[in-house]
């Protein structure tokens, strides 16, 4: 039976630290290797940063909802915002080179793709964007 | 993000602590960089040892500082990069851009070798 953990928080940068702590606690509870735990935490923070800045346009009255699903062999995290979404199919085909120093921003999705086993986007009607991150687990 | 700046051998050392994640951190760090340029200091070492974490927006802040210093014939190097931050630098290949050190003395001396 998978376990679900749901967290909802206002679009303020200060709450991203809470997400890091939650991810760390869950990873420790699941006995994950530090490297795997870091990859999950980094990716979830990137997804939440995108939801905060791009989806919710940093409006504190708009919440970000995060649903963590714990399975014995997999962890998946859904991050919801209230934005209009973006053309992710187009974006995924032309992800900018992350080492291009002319670009100050735009590395978040690349990082998530590299660090997680699967990433998907869905525009949810009457809601906003949903990003789903999945990581297959290797126990330490 | 919290910070402390000091100077050693003509090199500015910016010690960062807390979280580096965009938002107001970006304008604060930009202000620090331009303050140094006004003082004619172009060589910078950013000590990341006190950072608990950084996201891609925070990396953008460092990139912005790096490109600004390079445009002024200076440089920005990193000190005390944690494994978590190293993994971000490697995955984005920015480890090839930023010179990084584990020792402050070596980081400062590296500028006299240039």
gemmi code that builds the backbone of each chain (N, CA, C; Angstrom):
import gemmi

chains = {
    "A": [
        ("UNK", (0.835, -1.212, 0.000), (0.000, 0.000, 0.000), (0.866, 1.258, 0.000)),
        ("UNK", (0.713, 2.072, -1.003), (1.499, 3.327, -0.973), (1.012, 4.259, 0.127)),
        ("UNK", (1.892, 5.085, 0.602), (1.527, 6.119, 1.571), (1.578, 7.471, 0.882)),
        ("UNK", (0.633, 8.320, 1.232), (0.573, 9.651, 0.622), (0.832, 10.722, 1.676)),
        ("UNK", (1.631, 11.683, 1.310), (1.884, 12.834, 2.191), (1.560, 14.081, 1.378)),
        ("UNK", (0.655, 14.887, 1.893), (0.255, 16.094, 1.162), (0.652, 17.343, 1.955)),
        ("UNK", (1.270, 18.267, 1.261), (1.698, 19.529, 1.883), (1.228, 20.672, 0.985)),
        ("UNK", (0.685, 21.709, 1.598), (0.270, 22.882, 0.823), (0.834, 24.122, 1.513)),
        ("UNK", (1.424, 24.999, 0.735), (2.074, 26.169, 1.348), (1.980, 27.379, 0.422)),
        ("UNK", (2.008, 28.582, 1.000), (1.923, 29.807, 0.192), (3.169, 29.990, -0.676)),
        ("UNK", (3.007, 30.754, -1.742), (4.119, 30.975, -2.684), (5.118, 31.978, -2.115)),
        ("UNK", (5.866, 31.521, -1.158), (6.944, 32.326, -0.578), (8.219, 31.492, -0.559)),
        ("UNK", (9.332, 32.130, -0.949), (10.595, 31.402, -1.033), (10.978, 30.750, 0.297)),
        ("UNK", (10.616, 31.407, 1.403), (11.068, 30.893, 2.705), (10.550, 29.476, 2.971)),
        ("UNK", (9.435, 29.099, 2.357), (8.890, 27.765, 2.602), (9.622, 26.670, 1.830)),
        ("UNK", (10.473, 27.055, 0.883), (11.221, 26.036, 0.140), (12.172, 25.279, 1.069)),
        ("UNK", (12.630, 25.962, 2.112), (13.491, 25.300, 3.091), (12.753, 24.155, 3.779)),
        ("UNK", (11.464, 24.368, 4.036), (10.634, 23.330, 4.660), (10.567, 22.098, 3.751)),
        ("UNK", (10.476, 22.359, 2.447), (10.404, 21.256, 1.487), (11.689, 20.433, 1.525)),
        ("UNK", (12.811, 21.124, 1.623), (14.097, 20.437, 1.711), (14.134, 19.541, 2.947)),
        ("UNK", (13.650, 20.075, 4.070), (13.658, 19.314, 5.322), (12.729, 18.101, 5.222)),
        ("UNK", (11.537, 18.315, 4.670), (10.564, 17.219, 4.524), (11.156, 16.110, 3.646)),
        ("UNK", (11.740, 16.505, 2.520), (12.339, 15.510, 1.616), (13.446, 14.732, 2.335)),
        ("UNK", (14.258, 15.461, 3.106), (15.347, 14.817, 3.836), (14.831, 13.816, 4.858)),
        ("UNK", (13.768, 14.193, 5.570), (13.186, 13.314, 6.592), (12.607, 12.053, 5.957)),
        ("UNK", (11.889, 12.237, 4.857), (11.278, 11.086, 4.183), (12.364, 10.156, 3.632)),
        ("UNK", (13.383, 10.756, 3.040), (14.473, 9.946, 2.479), (15.167, 9.145, 3.580)),
        ("UNK", (15.368, 9.787, 4.729), (16.016, 9.093, 5.845), (15.136, 7.965, 6.355)),
        ("UNK", (13.839, 8.254, 6.445), (12.884, 7.248, 6.916), (12.840, 6.044, 5.971)),
        ("UNK", (13.054, 6.309, 4.678), (13.008, 5.228, 3.691), (14.366, 4.557, 3.519)),
        ("UNK", (15.375, 5.067, 4.223), (16.700, 4.461, 4.155), (17.401, 4.670, 2.831)),
        ("UNK", (17.154, 5.805, 2.205), (17.761, 6.059, 0.899), (19.205, 6.517, 1.030)),
        ("UNK", (19.988, 6.211, 0.012), (21.364, 6.699, -0.019), (21.338, 8.219, -0.074)),
        ("UNK", (22.380, 8.831, 0.494), (22.437, 10.294, 0.544), (22.382, 10.911, -0.862)),
        ("UNK", (23.071, 10.279, -1.795), (23.105, 10.797, -3.163), (21.692, 10.825, -3.777)),
        ("UNK", (20.951, 9.753, -3.553), (19.577, 9.666, -4.075), (18.690, 10.699, -3.374)),
        ("UNK", (18.869, 10.785, -2.053), (18.074, 11.742, -1.271), (18.316, 13.167, -1.760)),
        ("UNK", (19.586, 13.490, -2.028), (19.926, 14.834, -2.522), (19.287, 15.100, -3.873)),
        ("UNK", (19.332, 14.103, -4.751), (18.760, 14.284, -6.097), (17.255, 14.547, -6.017)),
        ("UNK", (16.598, 13.823, -5.117), (15.152, 14.027, -4.956), (14.883, 15.427, -4.403)),
        ("UNK", (15.601, 15.796, -3.333), (15.372, 17.108, -2.701), (15.649, 18.253, -3.678)),
        ("UNK", (16.757, 18.158, -4.414), (17.107, 19.214, -5.377), (16.009, 19.339, -6.432)),
        ("UNK", (15.537, 18.200, -6.944), (14.528, 18.220, -8.012), (13.192, 18.767, -7.518)),
        ("UNK", (12.805, 18.359, -6.306), (11.524, 18.835, -5.768), (11.583, 20.348, -5.530)),
        ("UNK", (12.714, 20.826, -5.036), (12.862, 22.275, -4.830), (12.786, 23.012, -6.170)),
        ("UNK", (13.387, 22.426, -7.203), (13.300, 23.060, -8.538), (11.842, 23.119, -9.004)),
        ("UNK", (11.126, 22.014, -8.830), (9.712, 21.990, -9.259), (8.900, 23.024, -8.479)),
        ("UNK", (9.167, 23.113, -7.168), (8.428, 24.070, -6.334), (8.834, 25.514, -6.675)),
        ("UNK", (10.110, 25.726, -6.995), (10.558, 27.070, -7.392), (9.843, 27.501, -8.674)),
        ("UNK", (9.761, 26.581, -9.636), (9.050, 26.897, -10.886), (7.576, 27.208, -10.617)),
        ("UNK", (6.957, 26.375, -9.754), (5.539, 26.581, -9.429), (5.344, 27.951, -8.775)),
        ("UNK", (6.271, 28.302, -7.890), (6.187, 29.560, -7.146), (6.378, 30.771, -8.070)),
        ("UNK", (7.468, 30.715, -8.845), (7.845, 31.903, -9.628), (7.096, 31.993, -10.954)),
        ("UNK", (7.016, 30.886, -11.670), (6.410, 30.932, -13.006), (4.906, 30.641, -12.963)),
        ("UNK", (4.514, 29.622, -12.186), (3.102, 29.260, -12.125), (2.290, 30.275, -11.341)),
        ("UNK", (2.700, 30.489, -10.096), (1.926, 31.367, -9.205), (2.421, 32.810, -9.198)),
        ("UNK", (3.427, 33.099, -10.028), (3.965, 34.468, -10.149), (4.279, 35.081, -8.781)),
        ("UNK", (4.755, 34.255, -7.871), (5.163, 34.688, -6.515), (4.031, 35.367, -5.736)),
        ("UNK", (2.788, 35.021, -6.025), (1.653, 35.581, -5.267), (1.423, 34.732, -4.021)),
        ("UNK", (1.670, 35.278, -2.824), (1.560, 34.476, -1.598), (0.159, 33.903, -1.359)),
        ("UNK", (-0.853, 34.567, -1.932), (-2.211, 34.045, -1.725), (-2.497, 32.793, -2.562)),
        ("UNK", (-1.592, 32.519, -3.502), (-1.743, 31.292, -4.305), (-0.859, 30.206, -3.708)),
        ("UNK", (-1.473, 29.099, -3.332), (-0.711, 28.028, -2.701), (-0.084, 27.069, -3.714)),
        ("UNK", (0.936, 26.414, -3.257), (1.533, 25.304, -4.002), (1.161, 24.036, -3.250)),
        ("UNK", (0.727, 23.055, -3.984), (0.331, 21.791, -3.363), (1.308, 20.705, -3.805)),
        ("UNK", (1.771, 19.953, -2.838), (2.724, 18.892, -3.150), (2.210, 17.577, -2.585)),
        ("UNK", (2.151, 16.570, -3.417), (1.689, 15.249, -2.967), (2.824, 14.251, -3.194)),
        ("UNK", (3.277, 13.684, -2.083), (4.354, 12.695, -2.158), (3.732, 11.307, -2.015)),
        ("UNK", (4.063, 10.439, -2.940), (3.549, 9.065, -2.877), (4.727, 8.122, -2.639)),
        ("UNK", (4.659, 7.443, -1.503), (5.726, 6.512, -1.139), (5.337, 5.098, -1.504)),
        ("UNK", (6.089, 4.493, -2.375), (5.942, 3.077, -2.676), (7.215, 2.383, -2.225)),
        ("UNK", (7.184, 1.070, -2.043), (8.422, 0.391, -1.612), (9.561, 0.565, -2.617)),
        ("UNK", (9.230, 0.617, -3.889), (10.297, 0.667, -4.901), (10.330, 1.967, -5.699)),
        ("UNK", (9.525, 2.930, -5.289), (9.470, 4.164, -6.072), (8.911, 5.308, -5.219)),
        ("UNK", (9.403, 6.490, -5.467), (8.795, 7.667, -4.834), (8.380, 8.608, -5.959)),
        ("UNK", (7.166, 9.112, -5.855), (6.725, 10.087, -6.859), (6.191, 11.320, -6.152)),
        ("UNK", (6.452, 12.452, -6.758), (6.056, 13.733, -6.161), (5.310, 14.548, -7.203)),
        ("UNK", (4.108, 14.947, -6.846), (3.334, 15.824, -7.726), (3.368, 17.235, -7.150)),
        ("UNK", (3.622, 18.202, -8.012), (3.636, 19.609, -7.582), (2.622, 20.373, -8.429)),
        ("UNK", (1.674, 21.021, -7.754), (0.606, 21.741, -8.444), (0.741, 23.245, -8.225)),
        ("UNK", (0.518, 24.009, -9.290), (0.426, 25.460, -9.116), (-0.901, 25.953, -9.707)),
        ("UNK", (-1.046, 27.283, -9.749), (-2.281, 27.870, -10.285), (-1.999, 28.648, -11.580)),
        ("UNK", (-0.935, 28.271, -12.248), (-0.554, 29.003, -13.457), (-1.280, 28.543, -14.708)),
        ("UNK", (-0.976, 29.225, -15.787), (-1.610, 28.890, -17.067), (-0.843, 27.800, -17.810)),
        ("UNK", (0.261, 27.368, -17.232), (1.049, 26.333, -17.883), (1.926, 26.896, -18.978)),
        ("UNK", (2.634, 26.023, -19.629), (3.501, 26.426, -20.733), (3.584, 25.268, -21.712)),
        ("UNK", (4.122, 25.554, -22.883), (4.214, 24.520, -23.912), (5.390, 23.600, -23.589)),
        ("UNK", (5.142, 22.651, -22.678), (6.235, 21.817, -22.205), (6.762, 20.864, -23.275)),
        ("UNK", (5.886, 20.463, -24.206), (6.354, 19.557, -25.272), (7.406, 20.256, -26.122)),
        ("UNK", (7.104, 21.510, -26.453), (8.049, 22.318, -27.231), (9.333, 22.544, -26.418)),
        ("UNK", (9.124, 22.889, -25.125), (10.278, 23.192, -24.268), (11.198, 21.976, -24.143)),
        ("UNK", (10.592, 20.800, -23.932), (11.399, 19.594, -23.719), (12.208, 19.211, -24.953)),
        ("UNK", (11.728, 19.643, -26.120), (12.473, 19.343, -27.349), (13.647, 20.295, -27.551)),
        ("UNK", (13.594, 21.432, -26.887), (14.658, 22.433, -27.069), (15.147, 22.955, -25.723)),
        ("UNK", (15.531, 22.034, -24.862), (16.029, 22.450, -23.548), (17.361, 23.180, -23.729)),
        ("UNK", (17.485, 24.377, -23.144), (18.722, 25.143, -23.315), (19.926, 24.412, -22.725)),
        ("UNK", (21.087, 24.686, -23.297), (22.329, 24.119, -22.774), (22.567, 24.694, -21.371)),
        ("UNK", (22.607, 23.834, -20.345), (22.734, 24.363, -18.972), (24.078, 25.021, -18.694)),
        ("UNK", (25.081, 24.716, -19.520), (26.399, 25.315, -19.267), (26.565, 26.655, -19.981)),
        ("UNK", (25.512, 27.111, -20.656), (25.573, 28.406, -21.338), (25.475, 29.526, -20.297)),
        ("UNK", (26.598, 30.188, -20.053), (26.620, 31.192, -18.980), (25.939, 32.498, -19.387)),
        ("UNK", (25.550, 32.601, -20.669), (24.779, 33.780, -21.071), (23.359, 33.712, -20.506)),
        ("UNK", (22.961, 32.501, -20.143), (21.617, 32.323, -19.574), (21.714, 32.224, -18.053)),
        ("UNK", (21.134, 33.207, -17.397), (21.180, 33.214, -15.933), (20.173, 32.208, -15.376)),
        ("UNK", (19.031, 32.046, -16.042), (17.981, 31.145, -15.558), (17.725, 30.040, -16.588)),
        ("UNK", (16.777, 29.163, -16.276), (16.337, 28.166, -17.250), (17.006, 26.805, -17.135)),
        ("UNK", (17.534, 26.484, -15.936), (18.177, 25.182, -15.775), (17.333, 24.190, -14.981)),
        ("UNK", (16.244, 24.654, -14.416), (15.453, 23.835, -13.498), (14.959, 22.533, -14.103)),
        ("UNK", (14.368, 22.603, -15.281), (13.801, 21.393, -15.887), (14.919, 20.437, -16.304)),
        ("UNK", (16.009, 20.988, -16.798), (17.151, 20.142, -17.147), (17.619, 19.365, -15.908)),
        ("UNK", (17.749, 20.058, -14.794), (18.212, 19.420, -13.552), (17.251, 18.309, -13.124)),
        ("UNK", (15.953, 18.603, -13.190), (14.956, 17.587, -12.797), (15.044, 16.357, -13.707)),
        ("UNK", (15.190, 16.602, -14.995), (15.276, 15.487, -15.954), (16.513, 14.619, -15.698)),
        ("UNK", (17.612, 15.270, -15.347), (18.852, 14.531, -15.119), (18.822, 13.750, -13.811)),
        ("UNK", (18.187, 14.324, -12.799), (18.277, 13.731, -11.467), (17.155, 12.748, -11.153)),
        ("UNK", (16.056, 12.837, -11.877), (14.943, 11.927, -11.617), (14.840, 10.912, -12.754)),
        ("UNK", (14.097, 9.819, -12.518), (13.949, 8.801, -13.573), (12.853, 9.176, -14.555)),
        ("UNK", (11.886, 9.920, -14.088), (10.828, 10.345, -15.009), (10.260, 11.696, -14.552)),
        ("UNK", (9.922, 12.505, -15.531), (9.285, 13.788, -15.238), (8.192, 14.003, -16.276)),
        ("UNK", (7.024, 14.403, -15.800), (5.931, 14.655, -16.750), (5.170, 15.907, -16.334)),
        ("UNK", (4.530, 16.513, -17.315), (3.778, 17.753, -17.089), (2.350, 17.546, -17.555)),
        ("UNK", (1.443, 18.195, -16.854), (0.038, 18.106, -17.255), (-0.656, 19.398, -16.861)),
        ("UNK", (-1.389, 19.961, -17.789), (-2.183, 21.143, -17.459), (-3.547, 20.664, -16.967)),
        ("UNK", (-3.830, 20.890, -15.684), (-5.060, 20.394, -15.066), (-6.145, 21.458, -15.192)),
        ("UNK", (-7.281, 21.070, -15.755), (-8.367, 22.017, -15.991), (-8.846, 22.657, -14.676)),
        ("UNK", (-9.058, 23.946, -14.710), (-9.525, 24.718, -13.551), (-8.557, 24.641, -12.370)),
        ("UNK", (-7.306, 24.306, -12.636), (-6.347, 24.230, -11.543), (-5.053, 24.939, -11.952)),
        ("UNK", (-4.274, 24.289, -12.737), (-2.991, 24.851, -13.165), (-2.093, 23.725, -13.629)),
        ("UNK", (-0.806, 23.959, -13.484), (0.155, 22.973, -13.961), (0.429, 21.929, -12.890)),
        ("UNK", (0.544, 20.702, -13.337), (0.973, 19.618, -12.438), (2.270, 19.032, -12.994)),
        ("UNK", (3.276, 19.005, -12.167), (4.533, 18.358, -12.549), (4.666, 17.105, -11.704)),
        ("UNK", (4.974, 15.993, -12.330), (5.166, 14.746, -11.593), (6.603, 14.281, -11.759)),
        ("UNK", (7.241, 14.073, -10.634), (8.625, 13.584, -10.612), (8.632, 12.172, -10.052)),
        ("UNK", (9.378, 11.287, -10.688), (9.449, 9.911, -10.192), (10.893, 9.459, -10.069)),
        ("UNK", (11.139, 8.721, -8.995), (12.484, 8.183, -8.786), (12.367, 6.730, -8.355)),
        ("UNK", (13.020, 5.850, -9.109), (13.094, 4.456, -8.688), (14.120, 4.356, -7.575)),
        ("UNK", (13.813, 3.557, -6.579), (14.636, 3.588, -5.372), (15.627, 2.447, -5.283)),
        ("UNK", (16.801, 2.803, -4.808), (17.827, 1.807, -4.507), (18.125, 1.958, -3.031)),
        ("UNK", (17.858, 0.923, -2.298), (18.103, 1.011, -0.857), (19.588, 0.926, -0.559)),
        ("UNK", (20.011, 1.660, 0.472), (21.432, 1.627, 0.849), (21.725, 0.370, 1.671)),
    ],
    "B": [
        ("UNK", (19.324, 34.226, 2.426), (20.790, 34.262, 2.315), (21.355, 35.324, 3.260)),
        ("UNK", (22.412, 34.946, 3.959), (23.160, 35.921, 4.749), (24.571, 35.988, 4.171)),
        ("UNK", (25.229, 37.099, 4.402), (26.566, 37.215, 3.824), (27.493, 38.031, 4.723)),
        ("UNK", (28.773, 37.832, 4.464), (29.805, 38.611, 5.136), (30.922, 38.795, 4.120)),
        ("UNK", (31.409, 39.988, 3.972), (32.496, 40.192, 3.010), (33.754, 40.663, 3.732)),
        ("UNK", (34.877, 40.258, 3.217), (36.164, 40.717, 3.727), (37.165, 40.677, 2.581)),
        ("UNK", (38.338, 41.178, 2.832), (39.334, 41.255, 1.767), (40.627, 40.613, 2.227)),
        ("UNK", (41.262, 39.907, 1.320), (42.519, 39.245, 1.649), (43.418, 39.312, 0.414)),
        ("UNK", (44.525, 40.004, 0.532), (45.462, 40.094, -0.581), (44.859, 40.679, -1.844)),
        ("UNK", (43.981, 41.635, -1.696), (43.360, 42.268, -2.860), (42.212, 41.462, -3.451)),
        ("UNK", (41.891, 40.338, -2.804), (40.789, 39.488, -3.270), (39.632, 39.612, -2.285)),
        ("UNK", (38.436, 39.800, -2.825), (37.254, 39.875, -1.956), (36.759, 38.466, -1.658)),
        ("UNK", (36.472, 38.229, -0.401), (35.902, 36.935, -0.021), (34.485, 37.188, 0.468)),
        ("UNK", (33.540, 36.587, -0.220), (32.131, 36.723, 0.176), (31.708, 35.398, 0.801)),
        ("UNK", (31.388, 35.431, 2.073), (30.936, 34.213, 2.752), (29.415, 34.207, 2.744)),
        ("UNK", (28.843, 33.186, 2.124), (27.377, 33.084, 2.078), (26.912, 32.018, 3.066)),
        ("UNK", (25.769, 32.257, 3.680), (25.176, 31.235, 4.537), (23.663, 31.245, 4.364)),
        ("UNK", (23.044, 30.177, 4.839), (21.585, 30.043, 4.664), (21.266, 29.398, 3.342)),
        ("UNK", (20.367, 30.017, 2.597), (19.899, 29.436, 1.331), (20.079, 30.454, 0.208)),
        ("UNK", (20.561, 29.997, -0.919), (20.731, 30.888, -2.072), (19.713, 30.455, -3.119)),
        ("UNK", (18.703, 31.273, -3.350), (17.573, 30.742, -4.133), (16.826, 31.781, -4.960)),
        ("UNK", (17.464, 32.793, -5.414), (16.736, 33.754, -6.246), (15.936, 34.722, -5.395)),
        ("UNK", (14.910, 35.315, -5.960), (14.140, 36.314, -5.234), (15.023, 37.486, -4.876)),
        ("UNK", (14.930, 37.938, -3.626), (15.703, 39.122, -3.227), (17.204, 38.829, -3.113)),
        ("UNK", (17.564, 37.550, -3.002), (18.991, 37.200, -2.954), (19.713, 37.734, -4.189)),
        ("UNK", (19.004, 37.719, -5.311), (19.606, 38.134, -6.579), (20.050, 39.598, -6.528)),
        ("UNK", (19.170, 40.481, -6.071), (19.520, 41.909, -6.032), (20.559, 42.190, -4.953)),
        ("UNK", (20.508, 41.453, -3.846), (21.513, 41.648, -2.781), (22.903, 41.277, -3.302)),
        ("UNK", (22.995, 40.129, -3.970), (24.296, 39.675, -4.454), (24.819, 40.605, -5.554)),
        ("UNK", (23.911, 41.039, -6.426), (24.319, 41.971, -7.487), (24.882, 43.246, -6.871)),
        ("UNK", (24.234, 43.721, -5.798), (24.704, 44.912, -5.094), (26.102, 44.711, -4.532)),
        ("UNK", (26.342, 43.516, -3.977), (27.673, 43.217, -3.429), (28.734, 43.274, -4.516)),
        ("UNK", (28.409, 42.687, -5.664), (29.362, 42.637, -6.777), (29.677, 44.060, -7.272)),
        ("UNK", (28.651, 44.876, -7.420), (28.899, 46.238, -7.924), (29.594, 47.113, -6.886)),
        ("UNK", (29.346, 46.856, -5.617), (30.096, 47.567, -4.560), (31.584, 47.262, -4.682)),
        ("UNK", (31.911, 46.001, -4.945), (33.319, 45.614, -5.092), (33.933, 46.288, -6.312)),
        ("UNK", (33.185, 46.322, -7.406), (33.710, 46.953, -8.621), (33.970, 48.438, -8.403)),
        ("UNK", (33.101, 49.065, -7.614), (33.315, 50.489, -7.302), (34.606, 50.692, -6.519)),
        ("UNK", (34.943, 49.671, -5.716), (36.197, 49.733, -4.946), (37.376, 49.196, -5.761)),
        ("UNK", (37.129, 48.956, -7.063), (38.169, 48.457, -7.992), (38.625, 47.045, -7.640)),
        ("UNK", (37.789, 46.306, -6.952), (38.112, 44.903, -6.659), (37.381, 44.029, -7.676)),
        ("UNK", (38.186, 43.277, -8.432), (37.605, 42.478, -9.518), (37.762, 40.977, -9.298)),
        ("UNK", (38.534, 40.615, -8.317), (38.755, 39.196, -8.054), (38.009, 38.779, -6.792)),
        ("UNK", (37.163, 37.761, -6.964), (36.248, 37.385, -5.885), (36.319, 35.880, -5.611)),
        ("UNK", (36.259, 35.546, -4.341), (36.083, 34.150, -3.926), (34.774, 34.093, -3.152)),
        ("UNK", (33.877, 33.227, -3.585), (32.603, 33.085, -2.876), (32.656, 31.799, -2.062)),
        ("UNK", (32.609, 31.949, -0.755), (32.662, 30.799, 0.154), (31.236, 30.276, 0.367)),
        ("UNK", (30.984, 29.063, -0.151), (29.640, 28.490, -0.063), (29.497, 27.541, 1.134)),
        ("UNK", (30.527, 27.483, 1.967), (30.544, 26.522, 3.064), (29.367, 26.641, 4.025)),
        ("UNK", (28.822, 27.828, 4.166), (27.720, 28.026, 5.103), (26.344, 27.862, 4.487)),
        ("UNK", (26.306, 27.543, 3.212), (24.987, 27.413, 2.556), (24.381, 26.060, 2.874)),
        ("UNK", (23.112, 26.058, 3.254), (22.442, 24.770, 3.469), (21.957, 24.206, 2.136)),
        ("UNK", (21.534, 25.054, 1.243), (21.223, 24.595, -0.114), (21.137, 25.746, -1.085)),
        ("UNK", (21.102, 25.344, -2.367), (21.053, 26.305, -3.466), (20.153, 25.685, -4.538)),
        ("UNK", (19.405, 26.499, -5.233), (18.621, 25.966, -6.358), (19.161, 26.567, -7.659)),
        ("UNK", (18.485, 26.261, -8.768), (19.017, 26.728, -10.059), (18.982, 28.256, -10.138)),
        ("UNK", (18.016, 28.865, -9.456), (17.973, 30.333, -9.428), (19.192, 30.875, -8.681)),
        ("UNK", (19.574, 30.187, -7.618), (20.771, 30.573, -6.874), (22.024, 30.406, -7.722)),
        ("UNK", (22.050, 29.347, -8.516), (23.189, 29.163, -9.423), (23.236, 30.300, -10.437)),
        ("UNK", (22.056, 30.744, -10.857), (21.981, 31.877, -11.783), (22.594, 33.132, -11.175)),
        ("UNK", (22.422, 33.291, -9.870), (23.002, 34.449, -9.170), (24.525, 34.387, -9.241)),
        ("UNK", (25.077, 33.201, -9.015), (26.536, 33.042, -9.093), (27.032, 33.265, -10.525)),
        ("UNK", (26.273, 32.757, -11.492), (26.651, 32.935, -12.901), (26.665, 34.418, -13.257)),
        ("UNK", (25.652, 35.127, -12.791), (25.565, 36.551, -13.064), (26.783, 37.288, -12.478)),
        ("UNK", (27.163, 36.920, -11.256), (28.346, 37.515, -10.635), (29.612, 37.179, -11.408)),
        ("UNK", (29.682, 35.930, -11.851), (30.857, 35.482, -12.626), (30.984, 36.268, -13.925)),
        ("UNK", (29.892, 36.371, -14.679), (29.967, 37.060, -15.982), (30.270, 38.557, -15.789)),
        ("UNK", (29.717, 39.143, -14.719), (30.001, 40.556, -14.452), (31.488, 40.762, -14.187)),
        ("UNK", (32.065, 39.919, -13.331), (33.486, 40.064, -13.020), (34.351, 39.789, -14.241)),
        ("UNK", (33.989, 38.794, -15.031), (34.774, 38.490, -16.245), (34.746, 39.664, -17.221)),
        ("UNK", (33.572, 40.313, -17.307), (33.479, 41.479, -18.208), (34.403, 42.605, -17.762)),
        ("UNK", (34.711, 42.614, -16.473), (35.599, 43.652, -15.933), (37.017, 43.104, -15.720)),
        ("UNK", (37.347, 42.084, -16.486), (38.682, 41.464, -16.446), (39.008, 40.866, -15.071)),
        ("UNK", (37.992, 40.495, -14.354), (38.202, 39.835, -13.073), (37.708, 38.403, -13.139)),
        ("UNK", (37.435, 37.827, -11.970), (36.947, 36.443, -11.944), (36.161, 36.219, -10.650)),
        ("UNK", (35.406, 35.143, -10.648), (34.681, 34.752, -9.439), (34.884, 33.251, -9.273)),
        ("UNK", (35.492, 32.881, -8.167), (35.790, 31.466, -7.908), (35.039, 31.000, -6.663)),
        ("UNK", (34.872, 29.693, -6.560), (34.077, 29.146, -5.459), (34.957, 28.444, -4.430)),
        ("UNK", (34.512, 28.505, -3.200), (35.246, 27.889, -2.088), (34.274, 27.063, -1.253)),
        ("UNK", (34.755, 25.917, -0.765), (33.965, 25.054, 0.135), (32.594, 24.677, -0.454)),
        ("UNK", (32.655, 24.012, -1.596), (31.418, 23.595, -2.277), (30.988, 22.239, -1.712)),
        ("UNK", (29.787, 22.181, -1.154), (29.307, 20.919, -0.567), (28.997, 19.906, -1.666)),
        ("UNK", (28.865, 18.643, -1.262), (28.555, 17.588, -2.244), (27.231, 17.853, -2.942)),
        ("UNK", (26.273, 18.404, -2.195), (24.955, 18.667, -2.780), (25.079, 19.722, -3.895)),
        ("UNK", (25.853, 20.765, -3.622), (26.028, 21.819, -4.623), (26.911, 21.312, -5.772)),
        ("UNK", (27.918, 20.488, -5.427), (28.772, 19.907, -6.475), (27.924, 19.111, -7.471)),
        ("UNK", (26.959, 18.359, -6.962), (26.146, 17.536, -7.872), (25.354, 18.427, -8.833)),
        ("UNK", (24.919, 19.583, -8.354), (24.221, 20.536, -9.235), (25.173, 21.106, -10.280)),
        ("UNK", (26.392, 21.433, -9.848), (27.380, 21.995, -10.785), (27.752, 20.968, -11.854)),
        ("UNK", (27.896, 19.703, -11.439), (28.288, 18.662, -12.396), (27.172, 18.389, -13.401)),
        ("UNK", (25.951, 18.289, -12.907), (24.860, 17.923, -13.812), (24.611, 19.029, -14.845)),
        ("UNK", (24.898, 20.257, -14.461), (24.700, 21.379, -15.397), (26.000, 21.735, -16.136)),
        ("UNK", (27.058, 20.982, -15.853), (28.390, 21.200, -16.455), (28.979, 22.567, -16.079)),
        ("UNK", (28.421, 23.199, -15.077), (28.958, 24.497, -14.660), (30.249, 24.326, -13.858)),
        ("UNK", (30.564, 23.072, -13.497), (31.858, 22.811, -12.857), (33.008, 23.129, -13.815)),
        ("UNK", (32.695, 23.134, -15.123), (33.716, 23.471, -16.119), (33.923, 24.983, -16.219)),
        ("UNK", (32.971, 25.729, -15.703), (33.035, 27.193, -15.754), (33.681, 27.746, -14.475)),
        ("UNK", (33.153, 27.262, -13.341), (33.618, 27.802, -12.056), (34.853, 27.049, -11.567)),
        ("UNK", (35.896, 27.790, -11.246), (37.037, 27.193, -10.579), (36.673, 27.096, -9.103)),
        ("UNK", (36.923, 25.950, -8.490), (36.531, 25.842, -7.083), (37.670, 25.261, -6.242)),
        ("UNK", (37.658, 25.610, -4.979), (38.739, 25.268, -4.050), (38.156, 24.784, -2.717)),
        ("UNK", (38.964, 23.992, -2.008), (38.573, 23.555, -0.664), (39.329, 24.329, 0.400)),
        ("UNK", (40.250, 25.189, -0.049), (41.119, 25.880, 0.882), (41.181, 27.368, 0.510)),
        ("UNK", (40.888, 28.217, 1.480), (40.815, 29.661, 1.197), (42.153, 30.228, 0.723)),
        ("UNK", (43.232, 29.776, 1.348), (44.557, 30.291, 0.991), (44.854, 29.988, -0.486)),
        ("UNK", (44.555, 28.760, -0.876), (44.794, 28.367, -2.279), (43.927, 29.186, -3.231)),
        ("UNK", (42.699, 29.425, -2.830), (41.781, 30.193, -3.680), (42.316, 31.608, -3.890)),
        ("UNK", (42.784, 32.230, -2.823), (43.316, 33.601, -2.925), (44.607, 33.607, -3.736)),
        ("UNK", (45.480, 32.634, -3.457), (46.755, 32.565, -4.176), (46.570, 32.306, -5.667)),
        ("UNK", (45.491, 31.643, -6.024), (45.263, 31.315, -7.443), (45.188, 32.587, -8.287)),
        ("UNK", (44.779, 33.687, -7.680), (44.697, 34.943, -8.434), (46.084, 35.525, -8.727)),
        ("UNK", (47.032, 35.275, -7.841), (48.375, 35.811, -8.093), (49.102, 34.982, -9.147)),
        ("UNK", (48.590, 33.772, -9.401), (49.210, 32.923, -10.429), (48.705, 33.271, -11.822)),
        ("UNK", (47.577, 34.010, -11.897), (46.980, 34.303, -13.212), (47.826, 35.289, -14.014)),
    ],
}
model = gemmi.Model(1)
for chain_id, residues in chains.items():
    chain = gemmi.Chain(chain_id)
    for i, (resn, *xyz) in enumerate(residues, 1):
        res = gemmi.Residue()
        res.name, res.seqid = resn, gemmi.SeqId(i, " ")
        for name, pos in zip(("N", "CA", "C"), xyz):
            atom = gemmi.Atom()
            atom.name, atom.element = name, gemmi.Element(name[0])
            atom.pos, atom.b_iso = gemmi.Position(*pos), 0.0
            res.add_atom(atom)
        chain.add_residue(res)
    model.add_chain(chain)
structure = gemmi.Structure()
structure.add_model(model)
structure.setup_entities()
